Every structure is written in C-alpha cells, then in structure tokens.
Amino acid sequence: MVLLFAASLMLPARAGAHSVPDGGLHFKVQAPGTLAALVGDDRKNTLTDITVEGALNGSDLRFLREMAGSDCHQQPTEGRLQRLDLSRATFIPGGEPYINKDEWHKVQGGRLTLPPFAFRNCRLEQVVLPERMDTIGVGAFERSTLRSIRIPEQSVVMEWAFNRCDSLVEVEFPQHMVELGQNCFRDCGSLRSIRIHSVQFLPYLAFQNVTGLEEVVIDGTLWHADGWICDACPNLKRITFSGTVFTTGGPPIASNCPKLQDITFSGFCLPMRYGSVENCPMVGKCHVSGCVLESGNHDFIPFANDVSDISELLLRRATDAVRAMKDQEKLSKYAIRKIPVIRTMASTLAKRGMKEEALQMLDLLYEIGFPYYEQIASDTAFTCLQTEPAFVQLMEKMQKNSDFLQIIRQSPPYDTGAAYRQSAPVPRLTYATSDDSMLQRIRNYFQTDYIAGSGTEIERLKNVMFWVHNRIRHRGNFIPQTRRTAIDLVEGCWQTGHDGMNARGQAIVLAEIYQALGWPARFITCQSFFYADDSDATVVTAVWSFSLKKWVMMDASMAAYVTDEDGLLLHPGEIRQRMKDGRPLLLNEEANWNNQKTVTKEQYLDNYMAKNLYYMSGYLKNTPGIESEQNVAYYTLVPQGEKVKIGISTYDDAWFWQSPF
C-alpha cells in the first residue's frame, strides 16, 4: 500500500492537479465532464487516493467508477482508487450514463445529491462527502468495500445505500439527520453498533438483516419511528432510546431478533404506539429509566400514571427539543407534523405547573397557525393559565385564526382556464377502465355488483359508499403497510388484526370499487391553509355521475355527501366555492362517525371541511395502486398566487375538475 501511494506522488503534475498534505492528488474540475482529461490514462489505474473538487456530471462519475474498480456495466476494471475526497464536489445533470443497474442511470438529482448506485460494486474503502449534502441516493455504496463513512448533516440517506458493504465497520452519524431509508445497512456483517443522534424519521424495517449488528442507540431527539424498525438482526442485543421521542408507529418495536434482551427508554417520550415485539423471546418488558407519557401497552412499556411524577429536567430537555424542531430548515417528507407534539407538550407542562414553559409552547402553536382554538379553550389542562394576561391575549389572537369559513372567503380566486390558455399541451387526468385486470379482480373479490345493488345511479353510488363506511371503520392513525390497492388494504387490516383504517385508505378502497363498476373515480386529499403543520387532513372520493354529467363527492369516513338547496350532489370544489360565496350547503342526515356518533352540518361543513378544503390534491393518473407507484404526477389546486410544497401546483380549477371524457 505504501508503494502505491509513493508511486502516485512520483507521477508528473499537470494543470488542474496538485498534491495535498495527506498524500493524494487534488483535481479541480473547471468544466463538468473533464475529469478524465485532468487525470489522464497514464494515472487512471494507478492512483489510490485523490480529492476531486468542482461540479461533476455523469461522464465524471463514470470515470471515477472505473478508477475505483467497476465500470458502467459493473464489470471489474484495473482501477485501484481506495480513498476519494468529494468534500468540495457537487453533481449536475449531463454527460454519459454512469451505471447500468436495471436500467441506465444519468445524473438527475440536485447538486448536493449523491446519485443512485454511484459507487455500487466499487473498491473504495473511504469516501469523504461534503459537510452538507441533501441526499445519499438509493444503493449509492451498495456492495462496495467501504470501511467507514461519515454521514453529512441534515441529510436523507435513501434505502439500500450501504447494502452488502461487508467491510463497513464504522458509521459516524451527524448531529441531525433528516431520514434513514429501509434496508440501509442490510447484510453489513462487520457493523456492530449504530449510534444515531437526532433524526426526523426512521422507517419500517430501517434495520433489517443487519447480520453483525449488536446495538442500536438513538441518543438525540427522535421525531418519528415506524413500527418494526429492527427485523431479522440475529445478533442484536440492545435498543436504546436515550433522548426525547415525539411519536412512533407500532405496536412492535422489533421482530425476529433472537438475542434481543434489552429495550431502554431513558429520555422523555410523548405518547407512543410502541407496545410489543415479535419473535424476540429474550425480551420480557422494556426498561424505562426516563419517562414515557403513554405507550401501546403499559405492561410492556410502563408509562407515567401522574404527570407530577415526571422529572422537571426531562421536561425541560423535551421542551428544548420541541423548540429545535420548530426551526429545522429541512423536513423529511414522512416526518410528523409539529402541531400534535407541541400541543401535547403544552398540556403536559401546564399539568406539571410549569406555566412559563407551557405558554412558550402555546406561543409556538400560534406562530405556526394552530387552527383549533376550541380545543385549547376547552382543555382543562390550561385552567391554571386562565388568569395569566399572556394566555388571555394569546387565546384572543388564536381565535381569529380559527374562523375557517372566513379564511376560505378571504382566499384569492382560482385562475379558471389558465391551463388551456397556454401554448403547451394540456395534460389530461386519466382513469382506469372496468376491463383493467386489477379492477376485474376487485370486482370479483368484493362482489361489487351486489354491493351497488339496484336502483338509480345515484342510489347505487350511495350504496357503495355506505357499504365501505359500514364494513371498514374509520381509524384515523392507521393504514396497513402494504401496496395501496383496495384488496391489499383490506387484507392488510385483517392480517394485522385491525377493523379499519384512516380516511385515506377508505377513500382508496371506495374509488377503486367505483372504478371496478365502471365509474371514473379518484381520491382527493383535502388540506388546510396550515397544511405544513396541520396533520389533520382528510381524504374523500370524487366519482363521475353519468346521469348528472358531473363529479360528486362521497366521504366514506363520515358516510357523508353534500348537496345544494335543490338536492344536487356536489363535488369538493363546488362545496368550497359555495363556502366562499356564502351559499347554502346541506349535509345528508345519515352522516356519522363509525355508526356511533351523528355528525352535524356545523361540525362537518362549517368546521371540519371548511378547514380542510383550502387545498385539494390528486393524481394525474388514477388506476389501482397508483399511490404505491413511483414518479407519478401529483397535482394540488391552489388559489392564484399562492405557493405550496405539495406536488405540482395548478391555479386552474376548470382543469382540476375536467370531465373524464
């Protein structure tokens, strides 16, 4: 190894290259695609340690791969590159495809995104990444000889990034990571310990089949972790949560880990759904040395019976963690919303008598536009604050933010017809037809003709909606982790022992049953003006009525549909416009929640839907399982001049509600 480094230093320097103190050569790429010319054929297969600076395209990445022992077809080369410093490199589109993995890949991401499969099957032992990097792409180091890696700050690490890195022994995580992908370290046999600091999102199967792994430690703030974060880790012994935990999925924390003995919570944990493990025979119950506010199973994860028992130190640390969460510049697309966490912290602090800290949390709620004045006003936890002038003033300001009808009435208009006035071709929304093979399966599986029954078209549409409402309970925080087709979602409920799912799942099932019966249909996500922080969105189904020659709304979660004063069924856009104009709206008498609680017009239309009909989103293509497909166009109808970060924005309501024919 020493001889190789010495040989690389004896090679003549040329323009764009110079030696660096640690012994390698530094190449500054002035123009993308010129790295090969800078290095030269005489040095391509001899250099073992280099630094590359500048904007790199596909041709540069292809050349680096060849230097690191693997060509674009993933065949071995004579390249000997072992250490690569990319701390001052970026990646831009252009140049040749750099790898063929299932298909040819070109550089297409942002400047701070390490492209997918960039160094797959390469001989690199060490790569220095930029201090700030948005994303480490899918399979970026898969099957490489990487020995250690430092993850950049505020980064997303995509799934399979380090899969089958058999030599990987050390991973240094940043102080704050946005997201870690599924199977990121799968089959990393030499990796013994994973110590993560603050992280926004750990997905289902984050650590699956990490064969050498013995411990997982999260010692900072964990925003959200799905259930089953550890699976099939044969040597895993310990999982430790030593910082603040905001929310989790669940109930299983881990599965199929035969040596797992200890799961510890030593920080402050807000209400969690964790409550069990699966096929982990050595785990009796979790050790709680900190405080758990609530868990999915008190016998498995003991939680506080009285907030007065909660350590003030832990509460102050959790309060600091919430403040830090508010100011994060980059958010995971799967990260929990801020509102439930901040509200729970405010309530807990008030109950504990920490008035100043509780008011600080309520101030945060107001800053991000908390839309539920009534919930705060009626919460007995805040009784101790009612004589505080700051609380009285805050409630007055918050009340103004909670008039949802007024917010809609003051919203800018749409730019009707804008899409059709442009010279570019107008994309059309498409719908599956009843001869689609998946729809035929759905038709047979659910016996959809029987569900629809006989009668007029409108009666049949209502029959199907009521059937979904009655057979699939509304469970606001659950949707099966499966492919999102009607059949898979329903079977996913049965397999997990659930009797229902959230409004999104119900709307998908309803839309696909309508499609199977020959009606064009799609599910529409309805969100509030405060969508960035308000997790309480809803999803309804829009179905095309042939007899009315228009879209109509059916809401399986509340057994609801809405008409005008003449009994004409309306779609979500028409409902919103009538709210804006102050025209009458009527709710059907049968509207209810899970056949347990009647829903009134005031509750459903003037409050719930008035809040959630500010923005509406749907897919361009509407076929079974569309939400499980990748790279599908998703559009959001937005008042003119506003900007949202939900798919592709359109100001044209005429285009969004276009006829399917």
N, C-alpha and C positions, 0 to 999 in steps of 0.2 A: 504493500500500500504506500509506503514512504517513497519507494522508487517511482511509482506512478505520479505522485504529486510533484516530485522533483523534475520528472520528465516534462510535465505540463508547464513548469516555470521556465524551462530552457527554450521553449518554442518562441520564435520571434514575435514581438508585439506588432500590432498593426492598428490602423485608425479605428477608433471606437472600442478598443480593448486596453485594459491596463490591469496590473496586479493589485490585489487587495491584501491587507495585513494578515488575514487568516490563511493565505497560501493559494487561493484560487485566482481566476481571472474574472474581470468585470467587463461586461459588454453592454454598451449603451446603444439601444436600438433607436436611431433617429427617425426612421420611417418604418411602419409596420411591414413585415414580410422580408426584412433584410438581415435577419439574424444569421441565416446560412452563409451569406456573403461575409459577414463580420467574423464568424468562426473559421470558415474555410474547411475544405475537405481534408486537409492535412491534419487538422486538430479535432475534427468531428468525433473520431472514435478513440481519442487518447485522453481527453480532458475528463477529470473526475470531480472537479469542484469549480463551479462557476457562479457568478452573480449576473443576473440579466435585469436591466433597467429599461423602462420605456413601454410603449403600447404594442402589444403582441397580437397578431392575428392568427388565423388557422394555419398558415404556412409556417410561422414561427413555432407554434405549438407542435406541429407535425415534426419539425426538425428537432425540437427538444426531446420528443419521444424517441426518435432514432438515436440521439446521443445517449438516452437513458436505457437503451437496450430493447426497444419494442417499436416496430414500425406501425404505419397506419392500419395494417391488417392484423396487428397484434402478433406478428412473427418476430422471432429474435433477430437482433442486429448485433454488430460488433461494438456498439457504444458502451462506454464504461462510466458514464456520469453517475455519481453517487450522492453528491451534495449540490443542491440547487437553491440559490437565494433569489426569491422573487419579491423581496420586501418593497421594492420600488417599481414593480411591474403592474400593468393593467392589461385587460383583454378587450379587444374591439372586434366587431364583425369584419369579415373579409378574408381573403386568402383561400387556400385549399381546405377541403375537409381534412380533419386531423386524425380521425379514427373511424373504423367501421365496426360498430357494436350494434348488431341487429339491423342497423341502417347507418348510412354515412352521417357523421355529425360535423357541423360547422360551428364556429364561434358565433353565438347569437345572444348571449346574455348581456348584462350590464358590464361596465368597465371594472367593477370590483367583484365580479363573479368568476370563480374558477370553473371552467366549463365541465359539463358531464363527462366522465370517463377520461379526463385529461391525461392522467398518468396510469391508467389501467395497465397491468402487466409490465410495468417498468421496474428497473433495477434500483431505483432511487432509494437511498436509506434515510436521507434527511432533506426536507423541503422547508424553507423559511418563507412563510406567507406574509403579505402586508399586515401591518398592525390593525388596520380597519379593512374588513372585507365583508361584503353583503352576504355572499353565499359560497359555500363549497358544494359543487354540483354533485348530482347523483353519481355514485360509483367513481368519484374523482381519483381515488388511490386504490381502487379495488385490485386485489391480487398483486400488489406491489411488494417490494422488500423493505418498505418503510419501517424504521425502528422507533422513531419518536416524532411527535408533531405538536406544535403549539397552535391552538385554535384562536383566531383573531377575535377581538372584542366585537360585540353587537352583531354576531354572525348567525346565519342559518346554515346548519350542516344537513345536507339532504340525505335521504335514505341510501343505504349500501355504500356510503362514502369510503369506508375503510374495510369493507367486506373482504375476508380471506387475506388480511395482512398478517401473515403468520409470524413475522418478526417484530411486530409492534409491541413494545413493552412499556411505553410511556406516552400519555396524552396529557398535555397541560391545557386546562380549560380556562377561558377568560373570566374576568370578574362578573361579566354579564353576557349571557348567551341568549339569543332570541329563540332558537328552536333546534332540536336534535331529531333527525329522521329515524324512521323504522329501520331495524337491522343494520344500523350504522357500523357496529363492530362485530357483526356476525362472523363466527369462526375465526376470531382473533385468539389463537390458542396461547399466546405468550402474555396477553394482557391480564394482569392480576387485579388491578384496582382502578376504579373510576371515581374521581373526586370532582364533582361539579359544584360550582359556586351558584350565583343567581342565574336562573333560567326561566324563560317565559313558558315554554311548552315542551313536555316530554310525552310522546305519543304512545299509543297501544303498541306493545312489542318493541319498545325503544331498545331494550337489551335482550335480544333473542339469540339463543345458541352461541353465546359468547363463552366458548368452551373453557377458557382458563380463568375466567372472572371469579374472584373470591369476595369482593365487597363493592358496593355502590354507596357513595356518600354524597348527599346534597347538603352543603353546609351554608348556603345562602338562601335567598328568597326563591321559593318555587311558586310560580304563578298558577300553573295547572299541570297536572299529570293525569293521563288517562289510566284506566284500569289495566291490569296485566302488563305493567311496564317491564317486568322481568319474566322471561319464559325460557324454559329448556336450557338453563345455565347449570350444568351438572356439578360445578364446584362452588357455586355461590353460597356464602355463609352468612353475610350480613347486608342489610339495607338500613341506612341511617338517614333520617331527616332531621338535621340539627338547626335549621333556620325556620323562618316563617313559611307556612304553607297556606296559600289562599284557597284553592279548590282542587278536588281530584275527581276522576271518574271512579269506576269500580263496579261491584264491590271487591273483586280480587285485586290484591297488590301484585302478586306474583303467582306463577304456576309452573309446575314440573321442575322444581328446583329441589332435588332430594336432600341436599346438605344444608339448605337454608335453616338457620337456627334462630337468628335474632333480627327483629324489625323494631327500630327505636325511633321515637319522636321526642326530640329534646328541645324543640323550639315551640312557638305558638302556632297552632293550627286552627284556622277557621273551619266552619262546618265542611266535613269531608264525606264522600260516599265510600271511602275505603272501609272494608269490614270483614275481609276474609282472604285466604289464599287457597289455591287448588293444587292438590298433589304435591304438597310440601310437608311431609309427615313429621318433621322435627320442629315445626313451629306450633307452639301452644297458644300464646297470646302475645300481643305487642307490648313492648316496654315503653311507657310514657313517663319520661322524666321532666318534660316541659308541661305543656297544657294543650289538650285537644278540646275545642269548643263543642264539637259534635262529630260523630262518626257513624258509619253504616251499621255498626254492631258494638254495643257497649261492652259486651263480654270479651270481644276480640281486641278492640281498641278503646280502653276506658276513657270517658270524657268527663269534663267538669260538670258537677251537679249544681254548683253555685258559683256565679261569676266572682263573688267576693274571695274565692279561693285562688283566683288567677293571680300569678305574680305580676306586680306592677312593672318590674323590669322587663318581663317578656312582652307585656302590653306596649311599653314604650318602644321596644325594638320593632314590634309589629307595626306600630304607628309610623315609625320612620320608614319601614319597608313600603307602606302604602303611599307615603309622600313620594318616595323614589319612583314607585310605579307610575304615578301620575305624569312624571316628567320624562319618561322614556321616549327617545326620539324615533325609535324603530319598534314596531309591534309585529308579533307573529300573526299570521293570518288566522291561526287557530287559537290565539291567546284569549283568555277570558276577558270579558268587559270589566271596566273599572267599577261600575255602579254597585253591584251586589257586594263586592269586597268592602268598599268604602262605607256603605250603609251598615253592614254588619259590624265593622269596627266602631263606627259612631255609636251604635246601640250598645255594644259591649262596654265601651269606655264610659258611657253615661250610667249604665247599671253599676259599674265599678266605682262611680263617684268621681271620675277623672273628667271634670266638666270642661276644663280648658282644652284638653285633647279631643273630647267629643265635639266641641264647637269647631275645632280645626278640621275635623273630618266632615262635618256638615258644610263648612265653607268650601271644601273641595267638591262636595256634591253639587253645590250651587255653581261653582266655576265651570264644571263640565256639563251644566244644563240638566240636572236631575229633574225628571218630568213628573214626579209623584208627590206633590205637596200633601195630598190627603194621607198618604202612608206615613209621612213624618208627623203630621199633625195628630194622628190617631195612635201613634206608637207610645205606649205608657213608659217605655224606657227613657223618654225625654221629658218626663214630668219634672225631673229635678232641674231642668233648664228653663222652664216656662217663665220664671221671673227674671231671667237674665236678659238685659236690654239687647245684647248682641243676638240672642236667639230670636227674640221678637222681631227685630229688624230683618234677620235672615229669612224668617218664615214669610214675612210680607213680600220680600223680593222673590222667593221661591214660588209663591202663589201665582205671581204673574207669568211664570214660565210654564204653568200647568193648565192654562186655558188652551187646550189642543184645537178646538174649533177655531179660536181666534188666530192661532198660528197658521192654520190652513188658509183662513180667509185673507191673511196678510201676505201669503206666499205669492211670488211672481207668477205670471201666466206661463203656459207652455207656448212653444213656437210651432203651432199647428201647421203641418205640411212642409216643414223645413227640409226633411229628408228628400222630398220629391222635387224640391226646387234646385237641388244640386245637380251638377253635370255627371257626377259619378253614379254608377248603377246602384239602385236601392236594394239592399239585401231583403229577402223575404223570410218571414218566420215559416218554418215547415213543421209538419205534424205526421206522425206515424199513421198509416192506414190500417184498416182492420185485417188485411191479408198479411201483415207483418208476422213472422213466425213466433216472436215472443208474445205478441198480442193474442195470437191463437192459443198459446199455452195459458195465458192469463184467462182467456175466455173459458177454457175447459176447467182450469183449476178452481176458479171462483164460481163457475156456473152463472156467468154474468147475465144471461138472458132471464134466468129465474129471478135474480136479484132485481133486475129492472122491472119485471112484471109487465102488465098490460096497461092500457090507458093512453092518454095523450102523451106527447113527447115531454112536456113539462112535468107531468106526473111521474114519468119514468126517470127523468133526471133527478127529481126529488127522492124517489125510492132508493136509487143507488147511493145518494148522499146520506140518507138516514141509515142505510144498511152499514156503511162504513162507520158512521158515528156510533151505532149500537154495538157493533162487533169489535171495534178497536177503540179502547178507552184512550182519552187524552192524558198523556203523561208528559208534562212539559219539559222535563230534563232528560228524556231518554229517547234514543233512536238506535236500533241494532247496528253493530259494527259489521256491516255486510254490504254487498252490492245493492244499490238503491233501486231495485225493481219491486213491484207490488208483491210478487211471490217471495222474493228473498227477505223483504222487510217483515212480512207476516210470519214466515218460518223462523226468522231471527228472533222474533218475540217469543215464540213457543219454545225455542231451544234455550233461551236464557231465563225462562220462567216468568216473563212479563206478559201482562194482559193488554198492553197498549204501547203507544209511542207518542212523540211530540207532534205538533201541528204539521211540521214539515213532512214527516213520514205519512201521516194521514192524507195530506194533500197529494203526495206522490201516488199513493195507492188509489185514491179516488180518480185522479187524472188518467191513470193507466187503465182502470176499469172502463172509464168513459171511452177512451181510445179503442179498447177492445170491442166495444159495442158500436163503433163507427162514428163517434162524435169527436171532432178535433178538440183537444183539451191540453191545458198546461197548468203547472202550479206557479203561483205568483208570490214572491216574498214581499211582504209589506213591512216597512220600517219607518221609524220616527225621524223627525228633524234632528234628534240627538243620537242618530244611529251609531256614531263612533263609540259611544259609551253606554248606550241603552241596549242591553241584551234581550229585552222583552219584545222581540219582533213576532210576527205571526205569518203563517203561510196559508193561502187559500187556493181553491181550484177555479180556474176560468174555463168554461165549456161553451162551445158554439151551439146555439139553438137554431136548428134549421127552420123551425116554424116561426120564430121571431126574427130570424136573419140578423142575429147579433150575439155578442158574448154575454154570458150571465155568470154570476158568482155563486159558488156553493162552498160553504165552510163546514167541513166535516167535524172540526174540533169543537164547534159550538152548535151543530145542527142548524146552521143559520143561512138564510138568504134574505135579500133586501129588495124592496120594490119601491116604485114611486107611488104617488097618491092614487093612481089609477090601477095599481096592481101589476105594473110592468116590471119584470125582473131586471135588475141592473148588474153591471159588471163593476169591478173595483174603481175603475177610472170615473165612471158615471157617479158612483157614490161619493167619491172625493169632490167632484165638481159641484154636486148638489150641496155638500157641506160648505164649500167655498161661497156658493151663491145664496145660501140660506134657504134652499128649497126643501120641501118635505121629504122625509125618508121613513119607510115603515119596515119593521122587523117582524118576521114570522112568529106566531105565538108559540111554536114548538121549540124555539131556540133554548138551549140548556147546556149545562156542563155535566157530561158523563151521566145524564139522566138522574142527577142528584140535586141540581140547583138551577132554577129558572134564571134565564138571562134577560134583562130588560133592555129596552131601547136605549135608555140613558147609560147603562153600563156598557153595552156593546158598541153602539154607534157614537154617542156623544163623547165617550171617554176612550174606550179601548181602540176602536177602529179609527177614530179621529186622530189619535196619537200615531197609529201605525200606517196610515195611508198617505204619509207625506212623500215617501219614495216607494216605488214599486219596481221589482226586478224579475226578469225571466230569461230563459234560454232562447237562443235563435232557433235551435233545433229541438224538437220536442218528441222524443222517442223513449221507449222503455229503457231505464238505466242511464239516462243522459247525465245524471249528476255524478255517476261513477266514471264517466269518460274524462279523458284529459284534453286540454286545449280546445274546449268548446266555448263558443261566443256567448257571453252573458251580458245582457243589457239592463240598464236602470233608467227609468223615466224620471227626469229631473226638471224642476221649474227652470225657466230660462235664466241663464246667467249664473246658476249655482254650480258648484263643483263637488263631486263626491268620489270616494275611492271604492266604488262597488262596480266592478266590471267596466263596461263601456257605457258612457252617458249618452242619452238622447233627450232632446227637448221636445221631440215631436210625438205628441200623444196620438195623432192620427196613424202614424207608422206603428207605434207600440200596440195599438188595438186594431190593426189591419185585419180585414177579412181573411180567412184561411183559403179563400177561393179566388 
